Amino acid sequence: MSAAIPQDGGRAGTLALTAAGVVVFAFAPMILRAAVGGTAPYWIDVLNTVGLYTMLALSLNVILGHAGMFHMGHAAFFAVGAYTTAILNLTFGWSIISTMPAAALAAGLLAAVVAWPIIHLRGDYLLIVTIGIVEIVRIALTNDVFGLTGGPNGLVGIARPKIFGFPVVRPQHFFYFIWTMVALSVLLFHWLENSRFGRALKFIKEDTLAAENIGVNTTGHKLMAFVVGAAWAGVAGTIFASRMRTISPESFNFSESVLLFTIVILGGKGNQKGVILGSFLVMGLPELFRSFQDKRLLVFGAALVVMMIFRPEGLLPSRASRFRLPAPWKERYGGGSPPAGRPGADGGGTGGHDAAGGNLAAGVNDAGGGNLAPGGDDAGGGAA
């Protein structure tokens, strides 16, 4: 049987928006320089921070938004990626770009090891355990594991990345580097979300028991989501280490995990646009109110409380995917779902009702997703 095909309405608008975004991205440093003059490097650096946290929040969104696992230890995998890059660069002379796969692998392996015994936990229980993970990693780094992490002082003198021989040094260089990685993150996770694996994660998030009953390996899918999100956080750690050139355990404390959790919840779990918006609001907006330094966090916290009361699902909550029927189904069933109000759902109107999401011939009742002749009743999903 052919699979349903995602609706592609509004593709022209999406392409136009993408083209506009590319133009703004290409000229953003010049636009900032013209707008704010001598303070442009500072604001470019703020955008770099927003971009880095966008990468991290998108990776957390796989775990929290798609798989529905409450995870507040993401800074641990961020730290593993950064320290892997720093150690390989300072001790073994690896270039920054070549350390990216190793950083992703190290963070992913740690995620697999720590997640395997706890992946069956749900809700608050999983949340509490993941808080412990980030603290364990921070304390281990402070204690100078194997004499490689530098203890409380961290590691200093990390090299800058070079892309095709071009050194990435200035804030505007990092702007293009970081936001290109953000674009790659969006494409990667968009593909993942619409893949068979991503649809399985959504099913698990909505009803784990139902997913298990139809044969979905819920433990395996949750573990893979955890590993994928952690690995991409490790890549973000590589960028952070090369940008700062100095890292220490205090750069990866529990408050970093809280920020990432806030970004995803504020923007809207499972929605990439919401996560990007959340990154700008949480990491970028406070910089606009730096002159009110004593009160800006109070105002920001109050705004979060109000938002959680009136928009508990986030500013841009995820929506159910919509699909169009492929040609064979259109020919058989008349091409489309029942109109609003579902006339014919009682078995006598036009356009039958299918409780499992199918489209049936005129006057059909189906509680199990079966294919029926006109006027049939099916409570078990069989074909009549």
GUZAVO-470315 format. One record per residue (C-alpha): residue number from 1; residue in three letters; x, y, z. Coordinates in Angstrom, 1 decimal, padded with zeros to 4 digits. Example, Ala and Ser with C-alpha at 12.3 -4.5 7.8 and 13.67 -1.06 7.14 Angstrom:
! GUZAVO-470315
    k    r    east   north      up
    1  ala   012.3  -004.5   007.8
    2  ser   013.7  -001.1   007.1
! end
This chain:
! GUZAVO-470315
    k    r    east   north      up
    1  met   000.0   000.0   000.0
    2  ser   001.3   003.4  -000.9
    3  ala   002.3   005.7   002.0
    4  ala   000.6   009.1   002.5
    5  ile   002.5   012.0   001.0
    6  pro   003.0   015.2   003.0
    7  gln   001.1   018.2   001.7
    8  asp   003.3   020.6  -000.3
    9  gly   001.0   023.6  -000.3
   10  gly   002.8   026.9   000.3
   11  arg   006.0   025.6  -001.2
   12  ala   006.5   028.8  -003.1
   13  gly   006.1   030.9   000.0
   14  thr   008.6   028.7   001.8
   15  leu   011.1   029.1  -001.0
   16  ala   010.7   032.9  -001.0
   17  leu   011.1   033.0   002.8
   18  thr   014.3   030.8   002.5
   19  ala   015.7   033.1  -000.2
   20  ala   015.1   036.1   001.9
   21  gly   016.7   034.5   004.9
   22  val   019.8   033.6   002.8
   23  val   020.1   037.3   001.7
   24  val   019.8   038.6   005.2
   25  phe   022.3   036.0   006.5
   26  ala   024.8   037.0   003.8
   27  phe   024.6   040.7   004.5
   28  ala   023.9   040.7   008.3
   29  pro   027.3   041.9   009.4
   30  met   027.2   044.8   007.0
   31  ile   023.6   045.6   007.9
   32  leu   024.6   045.7   011.6
   33  arg   027.7   047.8   010.9
   34  ala   025.6   050.3   009.1
   35  ala   022.9   050.3   011.8
   36  val   025.0   050.4   015.0
   37  gly   028.4   051.5   013.8
   38  gly   031.3   050.8   016.2
   39  thr   029.3   048.4   018.4
   40  ala   028.7   046.0   015.5
   41  pro   031.3   043.4   016.6
   42  tyr   029.6   043.2   019.9
   43  trp   026.2   042.5   018.4
   44  ile   027.6   040.1   015.9
   45  asp   029.1   038.2   018.9
   46  val   025.6   038.2   020.5
   47  leu   024.2   036.6   017.3
   48  asn   027.0   034.1   017.5
   49  thr   026.0   033.1   021.0
   50  val   022.3   032.9   019.9
   51  gly   023.4   030.7   017.0
   52  leu   025.4   028.3   019.2
   53  tyr   022.5   027.9   021.7
   54  thr   020.1   027.4   018.7
   55  met   022.3   024.4   017.7
   56  leu   022.2   023.1   021.2
   57  ala   018.4   023.7   021.6
   58  leu   017.7   022.0   018.3
   59  ser   019.6   018.9   019.5
   60  leu   017.7   018.9   022.8
   61  asn   014.5   019.3   020.8
   62  val   015.0   015.8   019.4
   63  ile   015.0   014.4   022.9
   64  leu   012.5   016.7   024.6
   65  gly   010.3   017.8   021.8
   66  his   010.1   014.7   019.5
   67  ala   010.6   011.8   021.9
   68  gly   009.0   013.5   024.9
   69  met   011.7   012.7   027.4
   70  phe   012.3   015.3   030.1
   71  his   016.0   015.8   029.9
   72  met   017.8   018.6   031.9
   73  gly   021.4   017.3   031.6
   74  his   022.2   018.4   028.0
   75  ala   025.2   020.5   029.2
   76  ala   027.0   017.3   030.0
   77  phe   027.2   016.3   026.4
   78  phe   028.1   019.8   025.4
   79  ala   031.0   019.7   027.8
   80  val   032.2   016.3   026.5
   81  gly   032.3   017.6   023.0
   82  ala   034.2   020.7   024.0
   83  tyr   036.7   018.8   026.1
   84  thr   037.2   016.2   023.5
   85  thr   038.1   018.9   020.9
   86  ala   040.4   020.7   023.4
   87  ile   042.3   017.5   024.4
   88  leu   042.7   016.3   020.8
   89  asn   043.9   019.7   019.7
   90  leu   046.2   020.6   022.5
   91  thr   047.6   017.1   023.3
   92  phe   047.6   015.4   019.9
   93  gly   047.7   018.3   017.5
   94  trp   044.4   017.6   015.7
   95  ser   042.8   020.4   013.7
   96  ile   039.5   021.7   015.1
   97  ile   037.4   020.6   012.1
   98  ser   038.9   017.1   012.3
   99  thr   037.9   016.8   016.0
  100  met   034.2   017.3   015.2
  101  pro   033.4   013.7   014.4
  102  ala   035.4   012.6   017.5
  103  ala   033.5   015.0   019.7
  104  ala   030.2   013.8   018.4
  105  leu   031.2   010.2   018.9
  106  ala   032.4   010.8   022.5
  107  ala   029.2   012.6   023.4
  108  gly   027.1   010.0   021.7
  109  leu   028.9   007.1   023.5
  110  leu   028.4   008.8   026.9
  111  ala   024.7   009.3   026.1
  112  ala   024.4   005.6   025.3
  113  val   026.1   004.5   028.5
  114  val   024.2   006.8   030.8
  115  ala   020.8   006.5   029.1
  116  trp   020.6   002.7   028.8
  117  pro   019.8   002.0   032.5
  118  ile   017.4   005.1   032.8
  119  ile   015.6   005.2   029.5
  120  his   012.6   003.4   030.9
  121  leu   012.0   006.3   033.4
  122  arg   009.4   008.9   032.6
  123  gly   008.5   012.5   033.5
  124  asp   010.0   013.9   036.7
  125  tyr   012.0   010.7   037.5
  126  leu   014.0   011.0   034.3
  127  leu   014.4   014.7   034.8
  128  ile   015.9   014.3   038.2
  129  val   018.4   011.6   037.0
  130  thr   019.5   013.7   034.1
  131  ile   020.2   016.6   036.5
  132  gly   022.6   014.2   038.3
  133  ile   024.4   013.4   035.0
  134  val   025.4   017.0   034.3
  135  glu   026.7   017.4   037.9
  136  ile   028.7   014.1   037.7
  137  val   030.4   015.2   034.5
  138  arg   031.2   018.7   035.9
  139  ile   032.7   017.2   039.1
  140  ala   034.7   014.7   037.0
  141  leu   036.1   017.5   034.9
  142  thr   037.0   019.5   038.0
  143  asn   038.9   016.5   039.4
  144  asp   041.1   016.4   036.3
  145  val   040.1   013.0   034.8
  146  phe   043.2   011.0   033.7
  147  gly   045.2   014.2   034.0
  148  leu   043.7   015.5   030.8
  149  thr   041.0   018.0   031.7
  150  gly   043.1   020.6   033.6
  151  gly   041.1   020.5   036.7
  152  pro   039.2   023.7   037.9
  153  asn   041.4   025.8   035.7
  154  gly   040.4   024.0   032.5
  155  leu   042.3   024.1   029.2
  156  val   043.8   027.1   027.6
  157  gly   045.1   027.9   024.1
  158  ile   042.7   025.9   021.9
  159  ala   043.3   026.7   018.2
  160  arg   040.9   028.4   015.9
  161  pro   039.2   026.4   013.2
  162  lys   040.3   026.6   009.6
  163  ile   037.9   025.9   006.8
  164  phe   039.5   025.1   003.5
  165  gly   042.6   026.8   004.7
  166  phe   040.8   030.0   005.8
  167  pro   041.2   030.8   009.5
  168  val   038.0   031.6   011.4
  169  val   039.2   034.3   013.8
  170  arg   036.9   037.4   013.8
  171  pro   033.4   037.6   015.1
  172  gln   032.0   037.9   011.5
  173  his   033.9   034.8   010.5
  174  phe   032.3   032.9   013.4
  175  phe   029.0   034.3   012.4
  176  tyr   029.0   032.6   009.0
  177  phe   030.5   029.4   010.5
  178  ile   028.0   029.1   013.3
  179  trp   024.9   030.1   011.4
  180  thr   025.9   027.7   008.5
  181  met   026.0   025.0   011.1
  182  val   022.5   026.1   012.4
  183  ala   021.1   025.8   008.8
  184  leu   022.7   022.3   008.6
  185  ser   021.1   021.5   011.9
  186  val   017.6   022.6   010.7
  187  leu   017.9   020.5   007.5
  188  leu   019.2   017.5   009.4
  189  phe   016.5   017.5   012.1
  190  his   013.8   018.4   009.6
  191  trp   014.7   015.3   007.6
  192  leu   014.9   013.3   010.8
  193  glu   011.5   014.5   012.0
  194  asn   009.8   013.4   008.7
  195  ser   011.6   010.1   008.5
  196  arg   010.1   006.8   009.7
  197  phe   012.2   007.2   012.8
  198  gly   010.9   010.7   013.5
  199  arg   007.3   009.5   013.0
  200  ala   007.9   006.7   015.5
  201  leu   009.2   009.2   018.0
  202  lys   006.1   011.2   017.7
  203  phe   003.9   008.1   018.2
  204  ile   006.0   007.2   021.3
  205  lys   005.6   010.7   022.7
  206  glu   001.8   010.7   022.3
  207  asp   001.2   007.1   023.6
  208  thr   004.1   004.9   024.6
  209  leu   001.8   001.9   025.4
  210  ala   000.0   002.1   022.1
  211  ala   003.3   002.3   020.2
  212  glu   004.6  -000.8   022.1
  213  asn   001.4  -002.7   021.3
  214  ile   001.8  -002.3   017.5
  215  gly   005.4  -003.4   017.6
  216  val   007.5  -000.2   017.9
  217  asn   010.7  -000.7   019.8
  218  thr   010.1   002.2   022.2
  219  thr   013.3   001.6   024.2
  220  gly   015.5   001.5   021.1
  221  his   013.9   004.6   019.6
  222  lys   014.2   006.6   022.8
  223  leu   017.9   005.6   023.2
  224  met   018.7   006.5   019.6
  225  ala   017.0   009.9   020.1
  226  phe   019.1   010.5   023.2
  227  val   022.3   009.5   021.3
  228  val   021.5   011.7   018.3
  229  gly   020.7   014.7   020.4
  230  ala   023.8   014.3   022.5
  231  ala   026.1   013.8   019.5
  232  trp   025.0   017.0   017.9
  233  ala   025.5   018.8   021.3
  234  gly   029.1   017.5   021.1
  235  val   029.5   019.2   017.7
  236  ala   028.3   022.4   019.3
  237  gly   030.9   021.9   022.0
  238  thr   033.6   021.8   019.3
  239  ile   032.5   025.2   018.0
  240  phe   032.3   026.6   021.6
  241  ala   035.8   025.5   022.4
  242  ser   037.4   026.9   019.3
  243  arg   035.5   030.2   019.7
  244  met   036.4   030.7   023.4
  245  arg   039.9   029.1   023.2
  246  thr   039.6   028.5   026.9
  247  ile   037.2   026.1   028.6
  248  ser   036.6   025.2   032.3
  249  pro   034.1   023.0   034.1
  250  glu   032.1   026.1   035.2
  251  ser   031.2   026.8   031.6
  252  phe   029.0   023.7   031.6
  253  asn   027.2   023.8   034.9
  254  phe   023.5   023.1   035.6
  255  ser   022.3   026.6   034.7
  256  glu   023.3   025.9   031.1
  257  ser   021.0   022.9   031.0
  258  val   018.2   025.1   032.5
  259  leu   018.7   027.7   029.7
  260  leu   018.4   025.0   027.0
  261  phe   015.4   023.5   028.6
  262  thr   013.8   026.9   028.8
  263  ile   014.5   027.7   025.2
  264  val   012.7   024.5   024.0
  265  ile   009.7   024.9   026.3
  266  leu   009.3   028.6   025.7
  267  gly   009.5   028.3   021.9
  268  gly   007.4   025.2   021.6
  269  lys   008.4   021.6   022.0
  270  gly   008.9   019.8   018.7
  271  asn   008.8   022.9   016.6
  272  gln   012.0   024.1   015.0
  273  lys   010.8   027.6   014.3
  274  gly   009.7   027.8   017.9
  275  val   013.1   026.7   019.1
  276  ile   014.9   029.3   017.0
  277  leu   012.5   032.0   018.3
  278  gly   013.1   030.8   021.9
  279  ser   016.9   031.1   021.4
  280  phe   016.6   034.7   020.3
  281  leu   014.3   035.5   023.2
  282  val   016.3   033.8   025.9
  283  met   019.8   034.5   024.7
  284  gly   019.4   037.6   022.6
  285  leu   016.6   039.7   024.1
  286  pro   018.2   040.2   027.5
  287  glu   021.2   041.9   025.8
  288  leu   018.8   044.7   024.6
  289  phe   018.0   045.4   028.3
  290  arg   021.6   045.2   029.6
  291  ser   021.3   048.9   030.7
  292  phe   018.7   047.6   033.2
  293  gln   021.0   044.9   034.4
  294  asp   019.7   044.8   038.0
  295  lys   016.1   044.2   036.9
  296  arg   016.3   042.6   033.5
  297  leu   016.3   039.0   034.8
  298  leu   013.4   039.8   037.1
  299  val   011.4   041.1   034.2
  300  phe   012.4   038.2   032.0
  301  gly   011.4   035.7   034.7
  302  ala   008.0   037.3   035.2
  303  ala   007.4   037.2   031.4
  304  leu   008.2   033.5   031.4
  305  val   005.7   032.9   034.2
  306  val   003.0   034.8   032.4
  307  met   003.7   033.0   029.2
  308  met   003.5   029.6   030.9
  309  ile   000.1   030.5   032.3
  310  phe  -001.4   031.7   029.0
  311  arg   000.7   029.7   026.5
  312  pro   001.7   026.5   028.3
  313  glu   002.5   024.7   025.0
  314  gly   005.0   027.5   024.0
  315  leu   004.9   030.4   021.6
  316  leu   004.9   028.2   018.5
  317  pro   003.6   024.8   019.5
  318  ser   004.1   021.9   017.2
  319  arg   001.1   020.9   015.0
  320  ala   000.0   017.5   013.7
  321  ser   001.3   016.7   010.3
  322  arg  -001.1   016.9   007.3
  323  phe  -000.9   014.6   004.4
  324  arg  -002.5   014.2   001.0
  325  leu  -003.5   010.9  -000.5
  326  pro  -001.4   009.4  -003.3
  327  ala  -003.0   008.9  -006.7
  328  pro  -004.2   005.2  -006.2
  329  trp  -006.1   006.2  -003.1
  330  lys  -007.7   009.3  -004.7
  331  glu  -009.0   007.1  -007.6
  332  arg  -010.5   004.7  -005.2
  333  tyr  -011.9   006.9  -002.5
  334  gly  -012.7   010.1  -004.3
  335  gly  -009.6   012.1  -003.3
  336  gly  -009.7   013.5   000.2
  337  ser  -010.8   013.4   003.8
  338  pro  -014.4   014.1   004.8
  339  pro  -015.2   017.8   004.9
  340  ala  -015.7   019.8   008.1
  341  gly  -018.3   018.2   010.4
  342  arg  -017.7   014.8   008.7
  343  pro  -021.1   014.4   007.0
  344  gly  -021.8   010.7   006.4
  345  ala  -020.0   009.6   009.6
  346  asp  -023.2   008.0   010.7
  347  gly  -023.2   005.7   007.8
  348  gly  -025.8   007.5   005.6
  349  gly  -024.1   010.6   004.3
  350  thr  -021.4   011.4   001.8
  351  gly  -017.8   010.7   002.7
  352  gly  -017.5   008.0   005.4
  353  his  -015.7   008.4   008.8
  354  asp  -012.6   006.4   009.6
  355  ala  -011.4   006.6   013.2
  356  ala  -007.9   005.5   012.2
  357  gly  -007.4   008.3   009.7
  358  gly  -008.4   006.6   006.4
  359  asn  -010.6   008.0   003.7
  360  leu  -013.6   005.8   002.8
  361  ala  -016.3   005.5   000.1
  362  ala  -019.7   007.1   000.6
  363  gly  -021.6   006.2   003.7
  364  val  -018.9   004.1   005.3
  365  asn  -018.3   003.7   009.0
  366  asp  -014.9   002.3   010.0
  367  ala  -013.6   002.2   013.6
  368  gly  -010.4   000.3   012.7
  369  gly  -009.1   001.6   009.5
  370  gly  -010.4  -001.1   007.1
  371  asn  -011.5  -000.7   003.5
  372  leu  -015.2  -001.2   003.0
  373  ala  -017.8  -001.1   000.2
  374  pro  -020.3   001.7   000.3
  375  gly  -022.7   001.5   003.3
  376  gly  -020.5  -001.0   005.2
  377  asp  -019.8  -001.1   008.9
  378  asp  -016.5  -002.2   010.3
  379  ala  -015.5  -002.3   014.0
  380  gly  -012.3  -004.4   013.6
  381  gly  -010.4  -003.1   010.6
  382  gly  -011.2  -005.9   008.2
  383  ala  -012.2  -005.6   004.5
  384  ala  -015.8  -006.2   003.6
! end
